[in-house]
């Protein structure tokens, strides 16, 4: 039993820094502890402990990105890890209010279509769909709602059908084109992640080849075609 975190990356603490924290010089250690990413780890661990979980997983410090093999395994396993978590804490760092935003605010959030930036990122798509339970937190780590209660609003924001938000993708009549449409307006820092972040939704496994750029998406589509009789994405 474990909790898992979904968030927008910023000034984070990586695996090497986390395991070496106590060996650092005091000045360096204090710099790490002042980062938003460190506070994110502390606050999510506190929340997990309050909810009765012994373990919490967060990608920033739980993946050693220095190892290409570990990174590849993590990316290929990511959907399963989120699906198997008892709860996912979705941290919305640009929401200061104590309630979940129910209307677009283009003045406040002009860079992300008026909604919290979390909803514009590629990786957070599977992190919303895969877990059984998703609890949303604002900038101050106050709870502002969960996936089930917010399903009507989340449908408006993401285009994901309410039944998928309520009970996942299994057993639903979903087309490849429909699933791809949920990701159409989402962005990733690395071009390749536009493909890698969708593998779990389609049950596809591929080796990570950072540097291949748009070819990653071509490989993804070929894998989907190979595994599925659905030709909707070709229309």
C-alpha positions in Angstrom: 0.0 0.0 0.0 1.4 3.3 -1.0 0.5 6.9 -2.1 2.0 8.5 -5.2 2.4 12.2 -6.3 1.5 14.0 -9.5 2.8 17.5 -10.0 4.3 20.1 -12.3 8.1 20.1 -12.1 10.0 23.1 -10.9 13.1 23.5 -8.7 13.2 19.8 -7.6 15.5 17.6 -5.5 16.9 14.6 -7.5 17.7 11.1 -6.4 21.4 11.8 -5.9 20.8 14.9 -3.8 18.1 13.1 -1.6 20.2 10.1 -0.7 23.3 12.3 -0.1 21.5 15.1 1.9 23.0 14.3 5.3 26.5 14.1 3.9 26.4 17.6 2.3 28.0 20.6 3.8 25.5 22.6 5.8 25.2 25.5 3.3 24.5 23.1 0.4 22.0 21.1 2.5 20.1 24.3 3.5 20.0 25.3 -0.2 18.4 22.0 -1.1 15.9 22.3 1.8 14.8 25.7 0.6 13.7 24.5 -2.8 10.0 24.1 -3.6 10.7 20.5 -4.6 12.0 19.6 -1.2 9.0 21.2 0.5 6.8 19.2 -1.9 8.4 16.0 -0.8 8.0 16.8 2.9 4.4 17.9 2.6 3.4 14.9 0.5 5.1 12.6 3.0 3.2 14.3 5.8 -0.1 13.8 4.0 0.7 10.2 3.3 1.5 9.6 6.9 -1.8 11.3 8.0 -3.7 9.0 5.6 -2.1 5.9 7.0 0.4 5.1 4.3 4.0 3.9 5.1 5.3 4.5 1.6 5.1 7.4 -0.9 6.5 7.6 -4.4 7.4 10.8 -6.2 9.3 10.8 -9.5 11.7 13.6 -8.7 13.8 11.6 -6.2 12.6 8.0 -6.6 14.1 7.6 -10.1 17.9 7.7 -10.5 18.0 9.4 -13.9 21.8 8.8 -14.1 20.9 5.2 -15.0 19.4 4.9 -18.5 18.2 1.4 -17.6 16.4 2.5 -14.5 14.8 5.5 -16.3 13.6 3.2 -19.1 12.1 0.7 -16.7 10.4 3.5 -14.7 8.8 5.1 -17.8 7.6 1.8 -19.0 6.2 1.0 -15.6 4.8 4.4 -14.7 1.2 3.7 -15.7 1.1 0.5 -13.6 2.7 2.3 -10.6 0.0 5.0 -10.7 -2.8 2.5 -11.3 -1.7 0.3 -8.3 -1.3 3.2 -5.9 -4.1 3.5 -3.2 -4.2 7.3 -3.8 -2.5 9.9 -6.0 -1.9 13.4 -4.6 -2.2 15.9 -7.5 -0.4 19.1 -6.4 -1.7 22.2 -8.2 1.1 24.8 -7.4 -0.7 27.7 -9.2 -4.0 27.4 -7.3 -4.0 29.6 -4.2 -7.7 29.4 -3.5 -9.2 26.9 -1.0 -11.6 25.5 -3.7 -11.0 23.8 -7.0 -11.3 26.3 -10.0 -14.6 25.7 -11.8 -14.2 28.3 -14.5 -11.5 29.3 -16.9 -9.5 32.3 -15.8 -7.5 33.6 -18.8 -6.4 36.7 -16.9 -4.8 34.7 -14.1 -3.5 31.8 -16.1 -3.0 33.1 -19.7 -0.2 30.6 -20.5 -2.3 27.5 -19.9 -5.7 28.2 -21.4 -7.1 29.5 -18.2 -6.8 26.3 -16.2 -4.1 25.2 -13.8 -0.9 24.3 -15.6 -1.1 20.7 -14.3 -3.8 20.1 -16.9 -1.6 21.2 -19.8 1.2 18.7 -19.3 1.7 15.4 -21.1 2.6 13.2 -18.2 -0.2 14.2 -16.0 -2.8 12.7 -18.4 -2.0 9.1 -17.4 -1.5 10.3 -13.8 -5.1 11.5 -13.8 -6.6 8.4 -15.4 -4.6 5.5 -14.0 -5.1 5.9 -10.2 -8.3 4.7 -8.5 -8.3 7.8 -6.3 -6.9 11.3 -7.1 -7.0 14.0 -4.5 -6.2 17.5 -5.5 -4.2 20.0 -3.3 -3.7 23.7 -3.7 -0.4 25.6 -3.4 -0.6 25.5 0.4 -1.3 21.7 0.4 -5.0 22.2 1.4 -7.3 19.5 -0.1 -9.6 21.0 -2.7 -11.5 18.0 -4.1 -11.1 14.5 -5.6 -11.4 13.0 -9.0 -14.8 11.4 -8.4 -16.5 14.5 -7.0 -14.9 16.8 -9.6 -15.5 14.5 -12.6 -18.0 16.9 -14.3 -15.4 19.8 -14.1 -12.5 17.6 -15.1 -14.4 16.4 -18.1 -14.8 20.0 -19.2 -11.1 20.7 -18.7 -9.7 17.6 -20.2 -12.3 16.2 -22.6 -12.0 12.8 -20.9 -15.3 11.0 -20.6 -16.8 11.1 -17.1 -17.1 7.3 -16.9 -13.3 7.0 -17.5 -12.6 9.5 -14.8 -14.9 7.6 -12.4 -13.8 4.1 -13.1 -10.8 4.0 -15.5 -10.4 2.8 -19.0 -11.0 -0.9 -18.6 -14.1 -2.2 -20.2 -14.9 1.1 -22.0 -15.5 1.4 -25.8 -12.7 3.8 -26.5 -11.1 4.5 -29.8 -7.4 5.2 -30.4 -8.2 8.5 -32.0 -10.3 9.4 -28.9 -7.5 8.7 -26.5 -5.0 10.6 -28.6 -7.4 13.6 -28.6 -7.1 13.9 -24.8 -3.4 14.6 -25.3 -3.7 16.8 -28.3 -3.1 20.1 -26.5 -0.8 18.9 -23.8 2.9 19.8 -23.8 6.1 18.0 -22.7 9.6 19.4 -22.1 11.2 16.7 -24.3 9.7 16.0 -27.7 10.0 12.3 -27.2 7.9 12.4 -24.0 4.8 13.3 -26.1 5.0 9.6 -27.1 6.5 8.0 -24.0 3.8 9.6 -21.8 1.1 7.8 -23.7 2.5 4.3 -23.7 0.7 3.2 -20.6 -2.7 4.3 -21.9 -2.3 2.0 -24.8 -0.5 -0.8 -23.0 2.6 -0.3 -25.2 6.2 -0.9 -24.2 9.1 0.7 -26.0 12.8 1.3 -25.4 13.6 5.0 -24.5 15.7 6.7 -27.2 16.0 10.3 -26.2 17.4 12.2 -29.2 15.0 10.5 -31.7 12.6 13.4 -31.4 9.4 13.0 -33.5 10.4 9.4 -34.5 9.2 8.4 -31.0 5.6 9.2 -31.9 5.9 7.3 -35.1 7.2 4.2 -33.2 4.3 4.6 -30.7 1.7 4.6 -33.5 3.3 1.6 -35.2 3.2 -0.3 -31.9 -0.5 0.7 -31.4 -1.3 -0.5 -35.0 0.5 -3.8 -34.4 -1.5 -4.5 -31.2 -4.9 -3.1 -32.2 -7.4 -3.6 -35.0 -8.7 0.0 -34.4 -7.9 2.1 -37.4 -9.6 5.3 -36.2 -6.4 7.2 -35.9 -5.8 6.8 -39.6 -9.1 8.5 -40.6 
